[in-house]
Amino acid sequence: MWVNWYGRVYVLLALSVGTATVERSFSHMKMIKTRLRNRLSDENLTHLMRIAIEGLNLSEVNFNEILDIFLKKIGALDCNWYIILL
């Protein structure tokens, strides 16, 4: 009899933790995906959700690589001011 009771209590406790995590994730998504930003691509939404939920570890960010990608996109990789930034 106690084995059945323990199993039921364990399931109830596990469900509450799982539900809280899902609700927290949807809450973050609601803050990210506002009326003005409802056309985010799935990839951008995934990245923003991951940052909102897990936080951003700046020690893993390569700022030079980000700058190179940005400058390639705007076509300014060969500009003189690029040298000043580095």
Beta strands, then each sheet from edge to edge (+ up, - down):
end
